[in-house]
Structures are given as structure tokens and as C-alpha cells.
Amino acid sequence: MADDTLRIERSTKTLRTLALERMREAIMEFHFQPGERLVERPLCDQLGVSRSVVREVLRQLETEGLVQMIPGHGPAVARPDLSRTDEIYELRALMEGIAARAAALTATDDQIADLERSLQNLLEAWASAKPIEVMRATTKFYEVLFDAADKRIAWEIVQGLNVRINHLRSMTIASANRREAAIAEMTVIMNAIKSHRGDDAEAAARRHVEQAWRIAKEKLRDG
């Protein structure tokens, strides 16, 4: 019997876009495990799309680092590379720290209010216990943060890494007790920005990334 959990509904988006979004979410929610083969025919049945669409989606996911081609076996869910993971977290710590500092020093009252609303949405996402909602709300929070910091080029760089960032974030979100620690860390960042303490905001943002980095390293080494 076909698995209908991935089946998509028709909308104004193209089938390719819908299938790509659904597959990204399925990988990040561990519907498919790292290293698991992705066989075209079952994916066609699960998604309700043609083989040509599935092939396009798998090619795109390969460019994003979520899928890798295994010689003799075909496409499979990628296992994050520890050396590349280090580089991603180094970039995150640098750019998120810079953005938090700039927001603390230059953000207007309206921008800080927007940031507080985004943080509240993130807290509600954590309460929902739905990892994909946490990832979406986290991405939105940082979009608002970089906008308040007027760091648009930095945000473009982060956006280019967001698929890989969320792939790693999906692992840290699933860690025991991460919810409480992450909420506390984000609250410290927000309080420093509201108090216009640039150094503290930057340090708090970097600590938040470093904690996630530590968890990701442990999971990758254990896995």
C-alpha cells in the first residue's frame, strides 16, 4: 500500500516546487534517515508526481547538500560532513554575532518590537513540539534580526546556507533538553538587544551558536 504521508495537494505552486518543499521537510523531520536510499518509484507514489519531477527534485536536493549520489546505489539522504559542518557554524557564529551587535546599537523601537514578536512566535513554535515549525520560526527571527541590523548582504549569505543550517538545526532541535536551553539563550540575546548592549548581544549570539555547534558535533560523531 502506498504511503500517503508525503502526498501533496495541488495549488498555484508548481508540482516541482511543492515536491521539493515536501522532500526537504521529510528529510529534516527524519522521515528519511541519513544514509537511506531514495528510490524513484516509491517516491513517485508517495508524492503523487511523475518520475521526471522526482528526478528534478533529487538533483536540486543534491546541490543543496541534502542528498548525495552513492556509486552503484543511486541517491541517498546525505550524512552531514563534520569538516563542512564546522565551517557552517563558524560562519553562523560570526554573522549572527555581528547582526546582534548591530541591532543592539542601531535598531529602532519598531524594529525591536518586530524582533520581540518574532521571538514570541519562535517560543510558540517550540511549545508546539513540531521541529519544522521551530525551524521556520527560527529562520524568520533571524531574517528580522538581520533586517534590524541593516546587514542585508550578510543575510543573503545566510539564506544561501539556510538549507544546510536547517538540516543541522533539525538534529539539535531533537536533542534532549534543547528546548529550554535554546529559549534561555535566545532570551539573553533579545534582552541585550533591547538594552542596547552591543558587546553582550554579540557574545550571547555567538554562545547560542556554539552550544548548537557542540550538540551537532556530538550527534555526528555518535552517528
ChimeraX attribute file (.defattr): number of C-alpha atoms within 10 A of each C-alpha:
attribute: neighborCount
match mode: 1-to-1
recipient: residues
	/A:1	4
	/A:2	12
	/A:3	11
	/A:4	11
	/A:5	11
	/A:6	18
	/A:7	18
	/A:8	16
	/A:9	11
	/A:10	9
	/A:11	8
	/A:12	6
	/A:13	10
	/A:14	10
	/A:15	19
	/A:16	17
	/A:17	13
	/A:18	20
	/A:19	26
	/A:20	20
	/A:21	14
	/A:22	17
	/A:23	22
	/A:24	21
	/A:25	19
	/A:26	16
	/A:27	18
	/A:28	24
	/A:29	17
	/A:30	14
	/A:31	12
	/A:32	17
	/A:33	15
	/A:34	17
	/A:35	15
	/A:36	13
	/A:37	18
	/A:38	19
	/A:39	13
	/A:40	18
	/A:41	12
	/A:42	13
	/A:43	21
	/A:44	20
	/A:45	17
	/A:46	16
	/A:47	24
	/A:48	19
	/A:49	18
	/A:50	15
	/A:51	15
	/A:52	12
	/A:53	19
	/A:54	24
	/A:55	16
	/A:56	15
	/A:57	20
	/A:58	24
	/A:59	16
	/A:60	14
	/A:61	21
	/A:62	17
	/A:63	10
	/A:64	16
	/A:65	17
	/A:66	23
	/A:67	26
	/A:68	21
	/A:69	16
	/A:70	13
	/A:71	7
	/A:72	6
	/A:73	10
	/A:74	12
	/A:75	22
	/A:76	21
	/A:77	23
	/A:78	21
	/A:79	17
	/A:80	18
	/A:81	10
	/A:82	13
	/A:83	9
	/A:84	11
	/A:85	18
	/A:86	15
	/A:87	11
	/A:88	18
	/A:89	20
	/A:90	15
	/A:91	16
	/A:92	21
	/A:93	21
	/A:94	14
	/A:95	21
	/A:96	26
	/A:97	25
	/A:98	22
	/A:99	27
	/A:100	31
	/A:101	26
	/A:102	24
	/A:103	31
	/A:104	27
	/A:105	18
	/A:106	16
	/A:107	22
	/A:108	14
	/A:109	10
	/A:110	10
	/A:111	17
	/A:112	20
	/A:113	13
	/A:114	16
	/A:115	25
	/A:116	19
	/A:117	14
	/A:118	21
	/A:119	22
	/A:120	15
	/A:121	19
	/A:122	23
	/A:123	19
	/A:124	14
	/A:125	19
	/A:126	23
	/A:127	12
	/A:128	11
	/A:129	13
	/A:130	13
	/A:131	20
	/A:132	19
	/A:133	17
	/A:134	24
	/A:135	22
	/A:136	14
	/A:137	21
	/A:138	20
	/A:139	19
	/A:140	17
	/A:141	21
	/A:142	20
	/A:143	20
	/A:144	21
	/A:145	28
	/A:146	24
	/A:147	18
	/A:148	23
	/A:149	23
	/A:150	16
	/A:151	18
	/A:152	14
	/A:153	10
	/A:154	17
	/A:155	22
	/A:156	13
	/A:157	13
	/A:158	22
	/A:159	15
	/A:160	12
	/A:161	16
	/A:162	18
	/A:163	17
	/A:164	20
	/A:165	18
	/A:166	21
	/A:167	22
	/A:168	23
	/A:169	22
	/A:170	21
	/A:171	18
	/A:172	24
	/A:173	23
	/A:174	14
	/A:175	13
	/A:176	9
	/A:177	10
	/A:178	16
	/A:179	17
	/A:180	10
	/A:181	14
	/A:182	19
	/A:183	16
	/A:184	13
	/A:185	17
	/A:186	17
	/A:187	17
	/A:188	18
	/A:189	26
	/A:190	23
	/A:191	16
	/A:192	22
	/A:193	27
	/A:194	21
	/A:195	12
	/A:196	19
	/A:197	18
	/A:198	23
	/A:199	17
	/A:200	20
	/A:201	29
	/A:202	26
	/A:203	19
	/A:204	25
	/A:205	26
	/A:206	23
	/A:207	17
	/A:208	22
	/A:209	20
	/A:210	16
	/A:211	15
	/A:212	20
	/A:213	22
	/A:214	13
	/A:215	17
	/A:216	24
	/A:217	17
	/A:218	11
	/A:219	14
	/A:220	15
	/A:221	8
	/A:222	7
	/A:223	8
